[in-house]
Amino acid sequence: MSSRSWHGQHAQLLESDDERSSWGSMPGRVVCPAAAVLMLLGTALVVAPQRMKTIRGSAVGYSADYADQAPQIMLLQFNPHWECFKGPNMEQCGNAVYGMVTRLLNQYQVDFANIVELPPTYKPPEGWAMNCRPGGGGETSCIIWRNSSWEVIEPKTDCWFGRGRACNVMTFNNPNLTLKVSVAGAHFPHGVDTGWYSEFLGVLRYNLEKSKSVTDKVIMLVDSNAGLHQEPDTQMLQKIGALSPHTSQPEMWYKYRTCCNNIGYHLFYDRVAANFGTHLDQVKDAYYGKQSADFHTTPWFAKVAKPNSAAAGEYHQPLMARLSL
């Protein structure tokens, strides 16, 4: 069985049986005694166990094993949900989310972020820019990019689905990396088996087609509203026209579920994927981990109810990843 097919099947087990991977609970670094001796001798052969760690993932998230060997792109997907910014919730939840997004951008030098249902009034820090696309009813998909490294290039797309769901497709150039890439940010509708969901995939595909003459490289940052067993990342990339069948791409090991506060985080809804690169490793922020019991509970500031209701808010955990080129 290939490692990719094993990954897909295991993801399904995680959601259906609520099991955890033994790899996901491994210590952050795997070094056998022989490797330790080699390390003392200064030999480069110690790279082998480090490589194994990076491929499998670890309990601490990002591995810097390849930091000196290849350029990397830092990515963030996050849906704090609309009620965080409404009425009295803004003071507790909204302002805290604004501060957290700003901190993550700065601390991790995030290249691209998609923040769902973020008010366009948010001001990113110096060195970043933001473009929000509406979806109706106050819905947004806001792409934030590090404009000190990336410049927006043609084609310009006005991704629109409406009906309370937003999509955003932008194309960028990084002169230092000689790299052009399209970024697709989106908030999918519910009902993975419905025509509505298929139509949304088609809208993303149509907008990405516009940039194919410029670049075939695509980064996908979305709240998919679908489980990994329903819509694996590879399948989603294929459906939006970003990946040909039987083509390999880096796949990320998801270490925690992001959705949602109101149901106790049972679902792998938020996704980070790309059709290029060598590795895609999840990054776990230590400070936020302390606030959320290692991404298993809702931080204090996000424990809010929907306006004029006793219903709990549907806050998602943020999801970061590092794409090695």
Secondary structure, DSSP 8 states (H G I E B T S, - for coil): --HHHHHHHHHHHHHHH----TGGGS-S----HHHHHHHHHT-GGGHHHHHHHHHH--TT----TTTTTS-EEEEEEE---GGGGSTTHIIIIIHHHHHHHHHHHHHHT-SEEEEET--TT----TTEEEEEEEEETTEEEEEEEETTT-EEES-------BTTB-EEEEEEEETTTTEEEEEEEEE--S-TTSHHHHHHHHHHHHHHHTTTTT---EEEEEE-SS-TTTS-HHHHHHHTTSS-TT---------S--B-GGGTS-B--EEEEESS-SEEEEE--HHHHHHTTTTTS--GGG--B-TTS-SB------EEEEEE-
